[in-house]
Amino acid sequence: MIVARLYTNENFPKPVVDLLRERGHDVLTTHDAGKSNQRIPDDEVLAFSTNENRILVTFNRKHFIHLHNEDSNHAGIIICTVDTDFAALVERIDEALNQYTSVSGQLIRVNRPPK
């Protein structure tokens, strides 16, 4: 199992962060970084994540796909679909991470399965 350095975007649920930490991941949240409720532009969120050498984890798919397509020089981006089954979401994030030896420059899609 890969243990990753992650940076979760502002709207990412705390219970998911807690479960990721329980699995050994080093997770920094926007709140932990003192960057909550500041309307920081997405390109600056990605730049911070890159400077901290952390994989960005977000639900903001559209904007971060666009940023990745403009410049893939980042520590990695995991874009997720919203899922209230937090344990299942964490499992899918882990499975996705384990498919790579390096996520640097990668855009990883973690989708909720159809019902």
RASUL-V446406 format. One line per field, one symbol per residue. phi: phi as a letter, one per 20 degrees, with the letter a starting at -180 (. if undefined). A space follows every 10 residues. Layout:
BEGIN
phi: ???
END
This chain:
BEGIN
phi: .eddedcefg eefggfgfff ffenfeddef fgemdeldlf ggffffffgf felcffdbef fgfffgffff beebepcddd efbfegffff gffggfffec ebegmedddd dfffe
END
